[in-house]
Amino acid sequence: MMKFFLIVCAGLLLVTSAFTQVESIRSQGYTLPQFSFDALVYASGDPKVNRLDVYIEVPYENLRFATAGTQFVAQYEATVDLIDESDVVVGEQSWTESVQAASFAETSSRSEYSLTQRQFKVRPGNYTVLVQVRDSETRKAVRQKRSITVRDFSAPLLNMSDIMLVNQLFEEGDRKTIVPNIGANVANLREGFYLFFEIYNRVGVDSFTVAYAIRNEKQKTLTSSTMVYLAPGERTQAFVRIPDPQLPTGNYLITVNITPVDVKHFPGLMATASHILTVRWRGVPPSVADLDIAIEQLRYIATDAEYDSLKGATTEEEKVRRFREFWQKRDPSPGTERNEAMDEYYARVAYANEHFASFLPGWKTDMGLVYIILGPPDDVDRHPFESDTRPYEVWYYNRFQRSFLFIDQSGLGDYRLSPLTPLSDVWQIYR
């Protein structure tokens, strides 16, 4: 029986709720509880249903702690809904989780987190897993959802479960203790990491070729390897070590293929599964998926010299170092794990990409520029369906005594600043 040993930090995939109005983000704020979750399917022993394990990881820094004697305590409510293709909820579990921190420093730590797990019995098919975490103190909540496919493990002669990423593996005799990587971040794992999965073997042989490959978003294979693995029983728990792939910041996919070593007698027989990987350097917001793009997005606030220095880095290590130095100069709370200025900036970039994209990414649009530089407006006056004018919006920044007029000349949602409110107004406020 495995247990989970919680000692290291895994990175976050921040997916926040979508907002339909620009000004609504002011009331919601940027401090919604953030978390990671993974949903993994294994055979259950019953050929008609499988076992779905849902893991939720909530960093302490995203919870509101209160003092209780010498301890610091927090609570959050978690809900997991399993929804089928007909949008029918076929399974739901809700519970409250209590967290204790030994010191005040732990309450704002990114390296301490709460990890919980729940199980469902599910039939083969396609589902959506919807997870909500609500801080019991602030009552703020955030949701994430993911589509999953529950495969039929009973039919093929050879099959494998979903893949769990494991940061560390400890063995004492037959007992194994693991540190799971729920956030899928593999940065800074100098000793590499492990893949855990189950092999379901009805072939009648005990030797299999296990091959893995890591590909980037352009489907280019960056690293791969092959090994022979012994799986003599019908069900074998497998651990495969992946040496540090030394990947640049970004998103990746690791795919595992399993075939009998005696492939001539079993042509075409193969089991396969994949899992996403991310590389996020510690202290970098989860929304920063590509360091090159993140550096390009600094052109609104970086000086010419700073921007040229960032763009001129020739190695990944140098690029990361200069990026960190850029933000260290702007950190309002040096000495803490979190850089609020960087988090805020890239939260605005992410919001702009979500809401203002047209023919360009949202951060490159006029609305995106104003939003990133000045933040959310105090008020918005929208006129999307006027009969005698083009659609337009007026953003009011009462705190700066400024307003900005955006006009959709094309009628396709491509709002641009009116000449009546030039970009120079933005820079005057910022500088």
VEXDREN-2710 file (C-alpha; in Angstrom, 1 decimal):
% VEXDREN-2710
k/r/px/py/pz
1/MET/0.0/0.0/0.0
2/MET/1.6/3.3/-1.0
3/LYS/1.5/6.5/1.0
4/PHE/2.5/10.0/-0.1
5/PHE/5.4/11.7/1.6
6/LEU/5.0/15.5/1.2
7/ILE/8.3/17.2/1.3
8/VAL/8.8/19.1/-1.9
9/CYS/7.0/21.8/-4.0
10/ALA/5.5/21.1/-7.3
11/GLY/4.7/23.9/-9.8
12/LEU/1.2/25.4/-10.3
13/LEU/-1.1/25.5/-13.7
14/LEU/-3.0/28.3/-12.9
15/VAL/-6.4/28.4/-14.4
16/THR/-8.6/31.1/-13.0
17/SER/-12.3/31.6/-13.6
18/ALA/-13.2/33.5/-16.8
19/PHE/-14.7/37.0/-16.4
20/THR/-16.8/38.6/-19.0
21/GLN/-16.4/42.2/-18.0
22/VAL/-13.2/44.2/-17.7
23/GLU/-14.1/45.9/-14.4
24/SER/-15.2/42.7/-12.7
25/ILE/-11.6/41.6/-12.0
26/ARG/-11.2/44.5/-9.6
27/SER/-13.7/42.9/-7.2
28/GLN/-12.3/39.4/-7.6
29/GLY/-8.6/40.4/-7.3
30/TYR/-5.6/38.4/-8.2
31/THR/-5.4/36.4/-5.0
32/LEU/-7.8/33.6/-5.6
33/PRO/-6.7/30.3/-4.1
34/GLN/-4.5/28.5/-6.6
35/PHE/-4.0/24.8/-6.8
36/SER/-2.9/22.0/-9.0
37/PHE/-4.7/18.7/-9.6
38/ASP/-4.2/15.5/-11.5
39/ALA/-6.7/12.9/-12.5
40/LEU/-5.3/9.4/-13.2
41/VAL/-7.1/6.2/-14.2
42/TYR/-6.1/2.7/-13.1
43/ALA/-7.7/-0.8/-13.4
44/SER/-9.9/-1.5/-10.4
45/GLY/-10.2/-5.3/-10.4
46/ASP/-13.7/-5.1/-11.7
47/PRO/-13.6/-5.3/-15.5
48/LYS/-16.8/-3.2/-15.8
49/VAL/-15.4/-0.1/-14.0
50/ASN/-12.0/1.6/-13.5
51/ARG/-10.6/3.5/-10.6
52/LEU/-10.1/7.3/-11.0
53/ASP/-7.8/8.9/-8.5
54/VAL/-8.0/12.7/-8.2
55/TYR/-5.2/14.5/-6.4
56/ILE/-5.4/18.1/-5.3
57/GLU/-2.4/20.2/-4.2
58/VAL/-2.9/23.6/-2.5
59/PRO/0.2/25.6/-1.6
60/TYR/0.1/27.3/1.8
61/GLU/0.7/30.7/0.3
62/ASN/-2.7/30.6/-1.3
63/LEU/-4.6/30.0/1.9
64/ARG/-5.7/32.4/4.6
65/PHE/-4.2/31.3/8.0
66/ALA/-5.4/32.3/11.4
67/THR/-3.6/31.9/14.7
68/ALA/-4.7/29.1/17.1
69/GLY/-2.4/29.2/20.2
70/THR/1.1/28.6/18.9
71/GLN/-0.1/27.2/15.6
72/PHE/-1.4/28.7/12.4
73/VAL/-4.5/27.0/10.9
74/ALA/-6.3/27.3/7.6
75/GLN/-9.2/25.4/6.0
76/TYR/-10.4/25.0/2.5
77/GLU/-13.4/23.2/1.0
78/ALA/-12.8/21.0/-2.1
79/THR/-15.4/19.7/-4.5
80/VAL/-14.8/17.2/-7.4
81/ASP/-17.5/16.7/-10.0
82/LEU/-17.3/14.0/-12.6
83/ILE/-19.3/14.9/-15.7
84/ASP/-20.1/12.6/-18.6
85/GLU/-20.5/13.5/-22.3
86/SER/-24.2/14.3/-21.8
87/ASP/-23.2/17.0/-19.2
88/VAL/-24.7/14.8/-16.5
89/VAL/-22.9/14.8/-13.1
90/VAL/-22.2/11.1/-12.5
91/GLY/-20.0/11.5/-9.4
92/GLU/-19.4/14.2/-6.8
93/GLN/-17.4/14.4/-3.6
94/SER/-17.0/17.4/-1.3
95/TRP/-15.0/17.7/1.9
96/THR/-13.2/20.2/4.1
97/GLU/-9.5/20.0/4.6
98/SER/-7.7/21.5/7.7
99/VAL/-4.1/22.7/7.5
100/GLN/-1.6/23.5/10.2
101/ALA/1.6/25.5/9.8
102/ALA/4.3/25.5/12.4
103/SER/5.5/29.1/11.8
104/PHE/4.3/32.3/10.2
105/ALA/6.9/31.9/7.5
106/GLU/5.3/28.6/6.4
107/THR/1.9/30.3/5.9
108/SER/3.3/32.2/2.9
109/SER/5.5/29.4/1.6
110/ARG/5.4/28.1/-1.9
111/SER/7.3/25.0/-0.9
112/GLU/4.7/23.8/1.7
113/TYR/1.4/22.5/0.5
114/SER/-1.6/20.4/1.3
115/LEU/-2.2/17.3/-0.8
116/THR/-5.5/15.3/-0.8
117/GLN/-6.8/12.4/-2.8
118/ARG/-10.2/11.1/-3.7
119/GLN/-11.3/8.0/-5.7
120/PHE/-14.2/7.3/-8.1
121/LYS/-15.3/4.2/-9.8
122/VAL/-16.0/5.0/-13.4
123/ARG/-17.0/3.2/-16.6
124/PRO/-14.9/3.6/-19.8
125/GLY/-15.8/6.7/-21.7
126/ASN/-15.0/10.4/-21.9
127/TYR/-15.5/12.7/-19.0
128/THR/-14.8/16.2/-17.6
129/VAL/-13.3/16.5/-14.1
130/LEU/-14.3/19.8/-12.5
131/VAL/-12.5/20.7/-9.3
132/GLN/-13.2/23.7/-7.0
133/VAL/-11.2/24.9/-4.1
134/ARG/-12.7/27.5/-1.7
135/ASP/-10.8/29.1/1.1
136/SER/-13.0/28.8/4.2
137/GLU/-11.8/32.2/5.6
138/THR/-12.0/34.4/2.6
139/ARG/-14.8/32.4/0.8
140/LYS/-12.9/33.0/-2.4
141/ALA/-13.0/30.0/-4.8
142/VAL/-11.3/29.0/-8.0
143/ARG/-12.2/26.2/-10.5
144/GLN/-10.2/24.1/-12.9
145/LYS/-11.5/21.4/-15.3
146/ARG/-9.9/18.8/-17.5
147/SER/-11.1/16.4/-20.0
148/ILE/-10.1/12.7/-19.5
149/THR/-10.6/9.5/-21.3
150/VAL/-11.3/6.4/-19.2
151/ARG/-10.0/3.5/-21.3
152/ASP/-11.3/-0.1/-21.3
153/PHE/-8.5/-2.1/-19.7
154/SER/-10.3/-5.4/-19.9
155/ALA/-10.2/-5.9/-23.7
156/PRO/-6.6/-5.7/-24.9
157/LEU/-3.9/-8.3/-24.2
158/LEU/-1.5/-5.5/-23.2
159/ASN/-2.4/-2.2/-21.6
160/MET/-1.1/0.4/-19.2
161/SER/-2.6/2.9/-16.7
162/ASP/-2.3/6.6/-16.8
163/ILE/1.1/8.0/-15.8
164/MET/1.9/9.6/-12.4
165/LEU/4.9/11.9/-12.2
166/VAL/7.0/11.2/-9.1
167/ASN/9.7/13.6/-7.8
168/GLN/11.3/11.1/-5.4
169/LEU/11.1/7.4/-4.7
170/PHE/12.3/5.8/-1.4
171/GLU/12.5/2.0/-1.1
172/GLU/12.7/0.0/2.1
173/GLY/12.5/-3.7/1.2
174/ASP/9.2/-4.2/-0.6
175/ARG/7.8/-0.9/0.7
176/LYS/7.9/2.2/-1.6
177/THR/7.3/5.8/-0.5
178/ILE/6.9/8.4/-3.2
179/VAL/6.8/12.2/-3.5
180/PRO/4.2/12.8/-6.3
181/ASN/4.5/15.7/-8.7
182/ILE/0.9/16.9/-9.1
183/GLY/1.8/20.2/-10.8
184/ALA/4.0/18.4/-13.4
185/ASN/6.8/20.9/-13.0
186/VAL/10.2/19.2/-13.6
187/ALA/12.4/22.3/-13.3
188/ASN/15.3/22.1/-10.8
189/LEU/15.1/18.3/-10.5
190/ARG/18.8/17.7/-10.9
191/GLU/18.5/14.1/-9.9
192/GLY/15.7/13.6/-12.5
193/PHE/12.3/12.2/-11.7
194/TYR/10.2/9.0/-12.0
195/LEU/7.2/7.8/-13.9
196/PHE/4.8/5.5/-12.1
197/PHE/2.3/3.4/-14.0
198/GLU/0.7/-0.1/-14.0
199/ILE/1.2/-2.7/-16.7
200/TYR/-1.7/-5.0/-17.4
201/ASN/-0.3/-8.1/-19.0
202/ARG/-2.4/-10.9/-20.5
203/VAL/0.2/-11.7/-23.2
204/GLY/1.8/-14.6/-21.3
205/VAL/5.4/-13.1/-21.5
206/ASP/7.3/-11.3/-18.8
207/SER/9.8/-9.1/-20.7
208/PHE/8.7/-5.8/-22.3
209/THR/10.4/-2.9/-24.1
210/VAL/9.6/0.4/-22.4
211/ALA/10.3/3.4/-24.6
212/TYR/9.7/7.0/-23.7
213/ALA/10.1/10.3/-25.6
214/ILE/9.7/13.9/-24.5
215/ARG/8.4/16.3/-27.2
216/ASN/7.8/20.0/-27.2
217/GLU/4.7/21.9/-28.4
218/LYS/6.1/21.7/-32.0
219/GLN/6.2/17.9/-31.7
220/LYS/10.0/17.8/-31.9
221/THR/11.5/15.0/-29.9
222/LEU/14.0/16.4/-27.4
223/THR/15.0/13.3/-25.5
224/SER/14.1/9.6/-25.6
225/SER/15.3/6.3/-24.3
226/THR/14.5/2.6/-24.3
227/MET/14.8/-0.1/-21.7
228/VAL/13.7/-3.7/-21.0
229/TYR/11.3/-4.1/-18.1
230/LEU/10.2/-7.3/-16.4
231/ALA/6.4/-7.6/-15.8
232/PRO/5.8/-11.3/-15.1
233/GLY/2.3/-10.9/-13.5
234/GLU/-1.0/-9.8/-14.9
235/ARG/-0.6/-6.5/-13.0
236/THR/2.8/-4.9/-12.4
237/GLN/3.5/-1.5/-10.7
238/ALA/6.3/0.1/-12.7
239/PHE/8.7/2.9/-11.9
240/VAL/10.9/4.3/-14.7
241/ARG/13.6/6.9/-13.8
242/ILE/13.9/9.8/-16.2
243/PRO/17.3/11.6/-15.9
244/ASP/17.2/15.4/-15.7
245/PRO/16.1/16.3/-19.3
246/GLN/17.5/19.9/-18.9
247/LEU/14.6/21.4/-20.7
248/PRO/14.1/25.2/-21.3
249/THR/11.0/26.9/-19.9
250/GLY/7.9/25.6/-21.6
251/ASN/5.3/22.9/-22.0
252/TYR/6.0/19.3/-23.0
253/LEU/4.5/15.9/-23.4
254/ILE/6.1/12.7/-22.3
255/THR/4.9/9.5/-24.0
256/VAL/5.5/5.9/-23.0
257/ASN/5.1/3.0/-25.3
258/ILE/5.3/-0.6/-24.1
259/THR/5.8/-3.6/-26.5
260/PRO/6.7/-7.3/-25.9
261/VAL/10.5/-7.9/-26.3
262/ASP/9.5/-10.8/-28.6
263/VAL/7.9/-8.4/-31.0
264/LYS/8.0/-10.9/-33.9
265/HIS/5.4/-13.1/-32.2
266/PHE/3.2/-10.2/-31.2
267/PRO/3.2/-7.8/-34.2
268/GLY/1.4/-4.5/-33.6
269/LEU/0.8/-5.2/-29.9
270/MET/1.5/-2.0/-27.9
271/ALA/0.3/0.0/-24.9
272/THR/0.8/3.7/-24.7
273/ALA/0.1/6.6/-22.4
274/SER/1.2/10.3/-22.1
275/HIS/1.4/13.0/-19.5
276/ILE/2.1/16.7/-19.8
277/LEU/5.3/18.2/-18.4
278/THR/6.1/21.8/-17.6
279/VAL/9.3/23.6/-16.8
280/ARG/8.7/26.6/-14.5
281/TRP/11.6/28.1/-12.7
282/ARG/11.0/28.7/-9.0
283/GLY/9.6/32.2/-8.3
284/VAL/8.2/32.6/-11.8
285/PRO/4.4/32.9/-12.1
286/PRO/2.6/29.7/-13.4
287/SER/1.2/31.7/-16.3
288/VAL/4.7/32.1/-17.7
289/ALA/4.8/29.1/-20.0
290/ASP/7.5/30.3/-22.4
291/LEU/10.4/32.4/-21.2
292/ASP/11.1/33.9/-24.6
293/ILE/7.6/35.2/-24.8
294/ALA/7.7/36.4/-21.2
295/ILE/10.7/38.4/-22.0
296/GLU/9.1/39.9/-25.1
297/GLN/6.1/40.9/-22.9
298/LEU/8.4/43.1/-20.8
299/ARG/8.9/45.6/-23.6
300/TYR/6.2/47.8/-22.0
301/ILE/8.1/48.3/-18.8
302/ALA/11.8/47.5/-19.5
303/THR/14.3/50.1/-20.5
304/ASP/16.0/49.7/-23.9
305/ALA/19.2/48.6/-22.2
306/GLU/17.3/46.0/-20.0
307/TYR/15.3/44.7/-23.0
308/ASP/18.4/44.4/-25.2
309/SER/20.2/42.5/-22.3
310/LEU/17.4/40.1/-21.9
311/LYS/17.0/39.4/-25.6
312/GLY/20.8/39.1/-25.9
313/ALA/21.2/36.1/-23.5
314/THR/22.7/33.2/-25.4
315/THR/22.0/30.3/-23.0
316/GLU/18.9/29.2/-21.1
317/GLU/20.8/29.7/-17.7
318/GLU/21.9/33.2/-18.7
319/LYS/18.4/34.1/-19.8
320/VAL/16.8/32.9/-16.5
321/ARG/19.5/34.8/-14.5
322/ARG/18.9/38.1/-16.3
323/PHE/15.1/37.6/-16.1
324/ARG/15.3/37.1/-12.3
325/GLU/17.6/40.1/-11.9
326/PHE/15.2/42.2/-13.8
327/TRP/12.4/41.4/-11.4
328/GLN/14.5/41.4/-8.3
329/LYS/15.0/45.1/-8.9
330/ARG/11.3/45.6/-8.8
331/ASP/10.4/43.2/-6.0
332/PRO/8.4/45.2/-3.4
333/SER/9.2/42.6/-0.7
334/PRO/12.8/41.4/-1.1
335/GLY/13.7/38.3/0.9
336/THR/10.3/36.6/0.5
337/GLU/9.5/33.8/-1.9
338/ARG/6.9/35.8/-3.8
339/ASN/7.5/38.8/-6.1
340/GLU/4.2/40.6/-6.0
341/ALA/5.2/42.9/-8.9
342/MET/6.0/40.1/-11.2
343/ASP/2.9/38.1/-10.2
344/GLU/0.7/41.2/-10.8
345/TYR/2.3/42.0/-14.2
346/TYR/1.9/38.5/-15.6
347/ALA/-1.6/38.2/-14.2
348/ARG/-2.5/41.3/-16.2
349/VAL/-0.8/39.8/-19.3
350/ALA/-2.8/36.6/-18.9
351/TYR/-6.0/38.5/-18.5
352/ALA/-5.3/40.6/-21.6
353/ASN/-4.6/37.4/-23.6
354/GLU/-7.9/35.9/-22.3
355/HIS/-10.1/38.9/-23.0
356/PHE/-8.6/41.2/-25.6
357/ALA/-7.2/38.9/-28.3
358/SER/-8.2/39.9/-31.9
359/PHE/-5.9/39.5/-34.8
360/LEU/-3.1/39.8/-32.3
361/PRO/-2.5/38.1/-28.9
362/GLY/-4.3/40.1/-26.3
363/TRP/-1.2/41.6/-24.7
364/LYS/-0.2/43.2/-28.0
365/THR/-3.5/45.0/-28.6
366/ASP/-4.2/48.6/-27.5
367/MET/-6.6/47.4/-24.8
368/GLY/-4.0/44.9/-23.6
369/LEU/-1.3/47.6/-23.4
370/VAL/-3.5/50.0/-21.4
371/TYR/-4.7/47.2/-19.1
372/ILE/-1.1/45.8/-18.5
373/ILE/0.4/49.3/-17.8
374/LEU/-2.4/50.9/-15.8
375/GLY/-4.4/47.9/-14.5
376/PRO/-8.1/47.4/-14.6
377/PRO/-10.2/50.6/-15.2
378/ASP/-12.4/52.1/-12.5
379/ASP/-15.3/52.1/-14.8
380/VAL/-16.2/51.0/-18.4
381/ASP/-18.8/52.6/-20.7
382/ARG/-19.6/50.1/-23.4
383/HIS/-21.5/50.8/-26.7
384/PRO/-21.3/47.6/-28.8
385/PHE/-24.6/48.0/-30.8
386/GLU/-24.9/51.7/-31.6
387/SER/-26.8/52.3/-34.9
388/ASP/-25.0/55.4/-36.0
389/THR/-21.5/54.8/-34.8
390/ARG/-18.9/52.0/-34.7
391/PRO/-18.8/49.9/-31.5
392/TYR/-16.7/51.7/-28.9
393/GLU/-15.7/51.5/-25.2
394/VAL/-14.6/54.2/-22.9
395/TRP/-12.3/53.2/-20.0
396/TYR/-12.3/55.6/-17.0
397/TYR/-9.3/55.7/-14.7
398/ASN/-10.5/58.1/-12.1
399/ARG/-7.4/57.6/-10.0
400/PHE/-5.3/59.1/-12.8
401/GLN/-8.0/61.5/-14.0
402/ARG/-7.8/60.0/-17.5
403/SER/-10.1/58.1/-19.9
404/PHE/-9.4/56.1/-23.0
405/LEU/-11.6/55.7/-26.0
406/PHE/-11.4/52.4/-28.0
407/ILE/-13.2/52.0/-31.3
408/ASP/-13.9/48.8/-33.2
409/GLN/-13.5/50.1/-36.8
410/SER/-13.8/46.6/-38.4
411/GLY/-16.8/45.4/-36.4
412/LEU/-14.8/42.2/-35.6
413/GLY/-13.9/43.0/-32.0
414/ASP/-10.6/44.7/-32.9
415/TYR/-10.8/47.7/-30.5
416/ARG/-8.1/50.3/-31.0
417/LEU/-7.3/53.5/-29.3
418/SER/-8.8/56.6/-30.8
419/PRO/-6.5/59.4/-31.9
420/LEU/-8.3/61.4/-29.3
421/THR/-6.5/59.4/-26.6
422/PRO/-3.1/58.6/-28.0
423/LEU/-0.7/56.1/-26.5
424/SER/1.5/58.9/-25.2
425/ASP/-1.2/59.4/-22.5
426/VAL/-0.5/56.0/-21.2
427/TRP/3.3/56.5/-21.0
428/GLN/2.8/59.9/-19.3
429/ILE/1.0/58.2/-16.5
430/TYR/3.4/55.3/-16.3
431/ARG/6.6/57.3/-16.3
END
